[in-house]
Amino acid sequence: MKAWIAAHRQALLLVLKKLHMAPLANLIMIGVIGVTLSLPAGLYLVIDNLRTVAGTVGTEPQVTLFLALDSTGTDIKDIEQRLAMHPAVRDFQFLGREAAWRALKEKNGLNDTLADLEKNPLPDAFVIHAKSTDPVAIEALQQEFSGWPHVEHAQMDAAWVKRLYAVLQLGNKAVLILTGLLGFALFAIIGNTIRLQILTQREEIEVSKLIGATDRFIRRPFLYAGTLHGLLGGGVAWLILLAALYIFNLSVSDLARLYASDFELQPLGLDASLALVCGSAALGWLGSWWAVSRYLSRLEQS
Amino acid sequence: MITFDQVTKRYPGGHEALRGISFEIGKGELVFITGHSGAGKSTLLKLAAAIERPTSGTILVNGQNVGKMRRTGLPYVRRNFGLIFQDHKLLYDRSAFDNVALPLAIGGITGREAGKRIRAALDKVGLLHRERAMPISLSGGEQQRLAIARAIVSRPAILLADEPTGNLDANYATDIMALFRSFNEVGVTVLVATHDASSTDAGRLLHLDHGAIAA
């Protein structure tokens, strides 16, 4: 165990010494890895933020009934009864036109525009949640409601949220594909860097093998180098995202203020950050493993 | 300590470097392997050190059949040997001290203990005052002695040297041979391959001729 720790310490020190000896080349390398990784991570960030926005809107499909403006109190009672008895309705809520008008005035900074209107243009409305969330069933329900007396219009509110979700789903797939492709690129980049390092140390490896070095001994410093490159590259990607986010948020908060909202883009969560850095380190490890193994098996054949 | 039994080595292309040779070398022996160039001296050493595998026949080192050994076991067999190559195989990107440090690092010995051993080995070959020198700045004889220091630093039981005096003038050659003899006197088994039969006194001779042992 002690020997094992000493061996790893020795390999790590060797790698750090090599990093120190060629700082510029290594920095550029780490920068390239960072930029490569920041692309899929950035896309993920954007989609994640969109999802957060969509989440605050509410995702449950609902049907809104707008009553004719001339509906009376008994008409409303009538519809209320029908809804209460309807087997497909889970719950519903009545929105009186006066209350809705007040709420609208208080919200969203539209006050200036609304002040110009002299009378309340809003109808009475019912917001209905169906028992089923199946879009087809809800659409049938919507059809049925629009045939009722005094119902001016029945609207499915969830349609655009669903569309947004579909787009986000697409975005998720794009992130996956991009991660796959750039992950492979990263593997190749790091593998190739390590391969070049191996070539400069060909003699050392050859002599080491002749005098009894195990493959593991030869591989160890290269694995450390590759993993370290990946780790630092992942860190750089994270910093790039943080910087981009900061710059974006300067504008986003301006924009959000115009809509009287305090929305701003959120940075990567802890688990996503860890996934980014650890995934990058893992790719570095894999890339260098592949490079060294390929070299060693060639050495064996010659 | 080392036993060859009917060992044949055929290289790809059909060249037969060794043809069914058998011999035995006991612990603490000093053996000179002589023969013309191409007689199979280097091949014999490479087979003994498990760098190459025999085409047929059995090679035992310390009772282990190295020809049949699994790949992962070979490094540990090789650590029984101190190897001195015809072309030194020194690493020119590091100091004399660091060159000698390599076998210890492979064996997992570092730090102060390693430093002590490295200086002892350098002292033994008379290069202690050059520990910081780069190999390129050393003379041919000094480079060869540095290679010897590297071979003995991990205190191997067997020393294998392939033409250690090949490129040296007579004075250096005598020095080097004296060095081998001194290792042999403290119990190390020494095998030296040489085409130069003049400096092989006081040792057993193994003469190779076209891949076979000539009496």
Interface residues (C-beta under 8 A of the other chain):
Chain A: A3 A6 A7 Q10 E203 E204 E206 V207 S208 K209 L210 I211 G212 A213 T214 D215 F217 E300
Chain B: A49 I51 R71 T72 P75 Y76 V77 R78 R79 F81 L83 F85 K89 L91 Y92 D93 L102 P103 A105 I106 G107 G108 T110 R150
